[in-house]
Amino acid sequence: MIYPEWFTDGLALWVHCVHIQNTYSDLYDALVFFRGDLAGRRAHEELVAKIARDGWNEV
């Protein structure tokens, strides 16, 4: 992490948050993973909802 916060040590990747490169070079890949392709196939919407809930509850 470039700018660690007080809560950084308590976060687990793919449990409380999803890591994105600071250049955003992998942002599209992460969006496709969670939302699926243009037709919505292979989406992981339940996983992203769980990560969002767990991340919010952790802070």
N, CA, C and O atoms as CSV, one atom per row, in Angstrom:
chain,resi,resn,atom,element,x,y,z
A,1,MET,N,N,0.839,-1.191,0.000
A,1,MET,CA,C,0.000,0.000,0.000
A,1,MET,C,C,0.875,1.243,0.000
A,1,MET,O,O,1.887,1.316,0.697
A,2,ILE,N,N,0.477,2.176,-0.766
A,2,ILE,CA,C,1.231,3.420,-0.831
A,2,ILE,C,C,0.919,4.296,0.372
A,2,ILE,O,O,1.823,4.883,0.966
A,3,TYR,N,N,-0.352,4.387,0.732
A,3,TYR,CA,C,-0.780,5.230,1.844
A,3,TYR,C,C,-1.502,4.378,2.891
A,3,TYR,O,O,-2.732,4.334,2.907
A,4,PRO,N,N,-0.750,3.705,3.761
A,4,PRO,CA,C,-1.412,2.868,4.757
A,4,PRO,C,C,-2.211,3.722,5.750
A,4,PRO,O,O,-1.824,4.840,6.088
A,5,GLU,N,N,-3.314,3.172,6.195
A,5,GLU,CA,C,-4.178,3.829,7.171
A,5,GLU,C,C,-4.128,3.042,8.470
A,5,GLU,O,O,-3.504,1.983,8.530
A,6,TRP,N,N,-4.770,3.540,9.492
A,6,TRP,CA,C,-4.766,2.883,10.800
A,6,TRP,C,C,-5.408,1.506,10.754
A,6,TRP,O,O,-5.101,0.655,11.589
A,7,PHE,N,N,-6.289,1.275,9.799
A,7,PHE,CA,C,-7.013,0.011,9.715
A,7,PHE,C,C,-6.405,-0.969,8.718
A,7,PHE,O,O,-6.929,-2.070,8.548
A,8,THR,N,N,-5.322,-0.598,8.060
A,8,THR,CA,C,-4.741,-1.411,6.990
A,8,THR,C,C,-4.382,-2.819,7.459
A,8,THR,O,O,-4.644,-3.785,6.743
A,9,ASP,N,N,-3.797,-2.953,8.629
A,9,ASP,CA,C,-3.368,-4.271,9.102
A,9,ASP,C,C,-4.542,-5.201,9.368
A,9,ASP,O,O,-4.368,-6.420,9.378
A,10,GLY,N,N,-5.723,-4.659,9.582
A,10,GLY,CA,C,-6.894,-5.477,9.861
A,10,GLY,C,C,-7.648,-5.926,8.627
A,10,GLY,O,O,-8.615,-6.681,8.739
A,11,LEU,N,N,-7.225,-5.476,7.441
A,11,LEU,CA,C,-7.914,-5.831,6.207
A,11,LEU,C,C,-7.298,-7.060,5.562
A,11,LEU,O,O,-6.077,-7.208,5.522
A,12,ALA,N,N,-8.142,-7.926,5.064
A,12,ALA,CA,C,-7.689,-9.096,4.315
A,12,ALA,C,C,-8.211,-8.965,2.891
A,12,ALA,O,O,-9.401,-8.740,2.674
A,13,LEU,N,N,-7.309,-9.108,1.924
A,13,LEU,CA,C,-7.711,-9.009,0.524
A,13,LEU,C,C,-8.711,-10.097,0.180
A,13,LEU,O,O,-8.585,-11.232,0.641
A,14,TRP,N,N,-9.693,-9.759,-0.621
A,14,TRP,CA,C,-10.773,-10.635,-1.065
A,14,TRP,C,C,-11.706,-11.044,0.070
A,14,TRP,O,O,-12.602,-11.865,-0.128
A,15,VAL,N,N,-11.502,-10.484,1.244
A,15,VAL,CA,C,-12.430,-10.685,2.362
A,15,VAL,C,C,-13.070,-9.354,2.704
A,15,VAL,O,O,-14.293,-9.250,2.799
A,16,HIS,N,N,-12.233,-8.327,2.892
A,16,HIS,CA,C,-12.719,-6.993,3.243
A,16,HIS,C,C,-12.564,-5.990,2.107
A,16,HIS,O,O,-13.227,-4.953,2.107
A,17,CYS,N,N,-11.708,-6.279,1.152
A,17,CYS,CA,C,-11.444,-5.332,0.062
A,17,CYS,C,C,-10.855,-6.083,-1.130
A,17,CYS,O,O,-10.459,-7.243,-1.016
A,18,VAL,N,N,-10.806,-5.411,-2.257
A,18,VAL,CA,C,-10.215,-5.962,-3.468
A,18,VAL,C,C,-9.089,-5.026,-3.889
A,18,VAL,O,O,-9.294,-3.819,-4.011
A,19,HIS,N,N,-7.918,-5.573,-4.108
A,19,HIS,CA,C,-6.765,-4.759,-4.482
A,19,HIS,C,C,-6.848,-4.376,-5.955
A,19,HIS,O,O,-7.086,-5.222,-6.818
A,20,ILE,N,N,-6.652,-3.107,-6.223
A,20,ILE,CA,C,-6.557,-2.576,-7.594
A,20,ILE,C,C,-5.220,-1.837,-7.681
A,20,ILE,O,O,-4.854,-1.100,-6.766
A,21,GLN,N,N,-4.507,-2.033,-8.766
A,21,GLN,CA,C,-3.238,-1.333,-8.951
A,21,GLN,C,C,-3.450,0.184,-8.887
A,21,GLN,O,O,-4.502,0.682,-9.288
A,22,ASN,N,N,-2.460,0.907,-8.387
A,22,ASN,CA,C,-2.606,2.362,-8.309
A,22,ASN,C,C,-2.630,3.025,-9.687
A,22,ASN,O,O,-2.961,4.206,-9.798
A,23,THR,N,N,-2.284,2.278,-10.734
A,23,THR,CA,C,-2.380,2.795,-12.102
A,23,THR,C,C,-3.740,2.468,-12.722
A,23,THR,O,O,-4.036,2.890,-13.840
A,24,TYR,N,N,-4.568,1.710,-11.984
A,24,TYR,CA,C,-5.875,1.247,-12.466
A,24,TYR,C,C,-5.764,0.339,-13.685
A,24,TYR,O,O,-6.739,0.156,-14.413
A,25,SER,N,N,-4.595,-0.224,-13.908
A,25,SER,CA,C,-4.402,-1.067,-15.088
A,25,SER,C,C,-5.226,-2.354,-15.039
A,25,SER,O,O,-5.495,-2.954,-16.080
A,26,ASP,N,N,-5.625,-2.780,-13.854
A,26,ASP,CA,C,-6.423,-3.995,-13.730
A,26,ASP,C,C,-7.871,-3.714,-13.319
A,26,ASP,O,O,-8.596,-4.632,-12.936
A,27,LEU,N,N,-8.284,-2.477,-13.396
A,27,LEU,CA,C,-9.643,-2.111,-13.006
A,27,LEU,C,C,-10.686,-2.780,-13.896
A,27,LEU,O,O,-11.685,-3.299,-13.397
A,28,TYR,N,N,-10.465,-2.771,-15.191
A,28,TYR,CA,C,-11.424,-3.391,-16.101
A,28,TYR,C,C,-11.550,-4.885,-15.815
A,28,TYR,O,O,-12.656,-5.425,-15.824
A,29,ASP,N,N,-10.433,-5.554,-15.561
A,29,ASP,CA,C,-10.466,-6.979,-15.246
A,29,ASP,C,C,-11.271,-7.249,-13.976
A,29,ASP,O,O,-12.034,-8.214,-13.920
A,30,ALA,N,N,-11.109,-6.412,-12.969
A,30,ALA,CA,C,-11.871,-6.578,-11.730
A,30,ALA,C,C,-13.359,-6.350,-11.979
A,30,ALA,O,O,-14.195,-7.089,-11.459
A,31,LEU,N,N,-13.690,-5.346,-12.762
A,31,LEU,CA,C,-15.099,-5.085,-13.069
A,31,LEU,C,C,-15.723,-6.244,-13.839
A,31,LEU,O,O,-16.854,-6.640,-13.555
A,32,VAL,N,N,-14.998,-6.789,-14.806
A,32,VAL,CA,C,-15.517,-7.927,-15.571
A,32,VAL,C,C,-15.669,-9.139,-14.656
A,32,VAL,O,O,-16.635,-9.890,-14.790
A,33,PHE,N,N,-14.744,-9.339,-13.742
A,33,PHE,CA,C,-14.847,-10.460,-12.821
A,33,PHE,C,C,-16.122,-10.360,-11.981
A,33,PHE,O,O,-16.838,-11.349,-11.824
A,34,PHE,N,N,-16.407,-9.188,-11.447
A,34,PHE,CA,C,-17.559,-9.045,-10.562
A,34,PHE,C,C,-18.877,-8.869,-11.318
A,34,PHE,O,O,-19.900,-9.412,-10.900
A,35,ARG,N,N,-18.869,-8.130,-12.407
A,35,ARG,CA,C,-20.117,-7.846,-13.132
A,35,ARG,C,C,-20.375,-8.805,-14.287
A,35,ARG,O,O,-21.495,-8.873,-14.794
A,36,GLY,N,N,-19.366,-9.538,-14.704
A,36,GLY,CA,C,-19.516,-10.445,-15.828
A,36,GLY,C,C,-19.181,-9.745,-17.138
A,36,GLY,O,O,-18.798,-8.575,-17.158
A,37,ASP,N,N,-19.332,-10.481,-18.222
A,37,ASP,CA,C,-19.070,-9.885,-19.528
A,37,ASP,C,C,-20.228,-8.969,-19.923
A,37,ASP,O,O,-21.105,-8.696,-19.103
A,38,LEU,N,N,-20.241,-8.503,-21.145
A,38,LEU,CA,C,-21.279,-7.563,-21.567
A,38,LEU,C,C,-22.685,-8.140,-21.466
A,38,LEU,O,O,-23.652,-7.392,-21.324
A,39,ALA,N,N,-22.805,-9.453,-21.536
A,39,ALA,CA,C,-24.112,-10.111,-21.406
A,39,ALA,C,C,-24.409,-10.503,-19.962
A,39,ALA,O,O,-25.469,-11.061,-19.676
A,40,GLY,N,N,-23.469,-10.212,-19.041
A,40,GLY,CA,C,-23.678,-10.542,-17.639
A,40,GLY,C,C,-23.310,-11.961,-17.268
A,40,GLY,O,O,-23.600,-12.410,-16.159
A,41,ARG,N,N,-22.677,-12.670,-18.182
A,41,ARG,CA,C,-22.268,-14.050,-17.902
A,41,ARG,C,C,-21.028,-14.082,-17.021
A,41,ARG,O,O,-20.171,-13.201,-17.095
A,42,ARG,N,N,-20.949,-15.103,-16.194
A,42,ARG,CA,C,-19.815,-15.340,-15.303
A,42,ARG,C,C,-19.621,-14.213,-14.285
A,42,ARG,O,O,-18.493,-13.916,-13.890
A,43,ALA,N,N,-20.701,-13.602,-13.871
A,43,ALA,CA,C,-20.628,-12.544,-12.864
A,43,ALA,C,C,-20.461,-13.153,-11.474
A,43,ALA,O,O,-20.880,-14.285,-11.228
A,44,HIS,N,N,-19.861,-12.410,-10.592
A,44,HIS,CA,C,-19.668,-12.817,-9.201
A,44,HIS,C,C,-20.287,-11.753,-8.291
A,44,HIS,O,O,-19.627,-11.251,-7.380
A,45,GLU,N,N,-21.534,-11.417,-8.534
A,45,GLU,CA,C,-22.183,-10.344,-7.794
A,45,GLU,C,C,-22.383,-10.691,-6.321
A,45,GLU,O,O,-22.343,-9.803,-5.470
A,46,GLU,N,N,-22.600,-11.973,-6.008
A,46,GLU,CA,C,-22.762,-12.360,-4.611
A,46,GLU,C,C,-21.454,-12.157,-3.848
A,46,GLU,O,O,-21.461,-11.729,-2.694
A,47,LEU,N,N,-20.340,-12.466,-4.497
A,47,LEU,CA,C,-19.035,-12.295,-3.862
A,47,LEU,C,C,-18.748,-10.824,-3.594
A,47,LEU,O,O,-18.286,-10.475,-2.508
A,48,VAL,N,N,-19.011,-9.965,-4.557
A,48,VAL,CA,C,-18.729,-8.543,-4.346
A,48,VAL,C,C,-19.661,-7.961,-3.275
A,48,VAL,O,O,-19.258,-7.065,-2.533
A,49,ALA,N,N,-20.883,-8.451,-3.189
A,49,ALA,CA,C,-21.792,-7.989,-2.134
A,49,ALA,C,C,-21.274,-8.426,-0.765
A,49,ALA,O,O,-21.348,-7.667,0.201
A,50,LYS,N,N,-20.751,-9.648,-0.683
A,50,LYS,CA,C,-20.203,-10.141,0.586
A,50,LYS,C,C,-18.963,-9.347,0.979
A,50,LYS,O,O,-18.809,-8.982,2.145
A,51,ILE,N,N,-18.084,-9.078,0.032
A,51,ILE,CA,C,-16.875,-8.295,0.316
A,51,ILE,C,C,-17.270,-6.894,0.790
A,51,ILE,O,O,-16.672,-6.368,1.729
A,52,ALA,N,N,-18.261,-6.297,0.156
A,52,ALA,CA,C,-18.708,-4.957,0.559
A,52,ALA,C,C,-19.279,-4.978,1.968
A,52,ALA,O,O,-18.989,-4.090,2.769
A,53,ARG,N,N,-20.091,-5.986,2.276
A,53,ARG,CA,C,-20.667,-6.096,3.630
A,53,ARG,C,C,-19.560,-6.324,4.664
A,53,ARG,O,O,-19.525,-5.657,5.698
A,54,ASP,N,N,-18.666,-7.260,4.383
A,54,ASP,CA,C,-17.602,-7.570,5.341
A,54,ASP,C,C,-16.648,-6.403,5.517
A,54,ASP,O,O,-16.174,-6.157,6.626
A,55,GLY,N,N,-16.358,-5.685,4.450
A,55,GLY,CA,C,-15.490,-4.511,4.542
A,55,GLY,C,C,-16.114,-3.409,5.358
A,55,GLY,O,O,-15.432,-2.745,6.139
A,56,TRP,N,N,-17.399,-3.210,5.186
A,56,TRP,CA,C,-18.091,-2.169,5.941
A,56,TRP,C,C,-18.163,-2.546,7.419
A,56,TRP,O,O,-17.976,-1.693,8.287
A,57,ASN,N,N,-18.433,-3.822,7.709
A,57,ASN,CA,C,-18.554,-4.266,9.097
A,57,ASN,C,C,-17.216,-4.276,9.819
A,57,ASN,O,O,-17.172,-4.182,11.046
A,58,GLU,N,N,-16.128,-4.388,9.071
A,58,GLU,CA,C,-14.799,-4.443,9.688
A,58,GLU,C,C,-14.373,-3.082,10.206
A,58,GLU,O,O,-13.706,-3.003,11.237
A,59,VAL,N,N,-14.739,-2.010,9.521
A,59,VAL,CA,C,-14.251,-0.676,9.887
A,59,VAL,C,C,-14.980,-0.115,11.046
A,59,VAL,O,O,-14.689,1.000,11.478
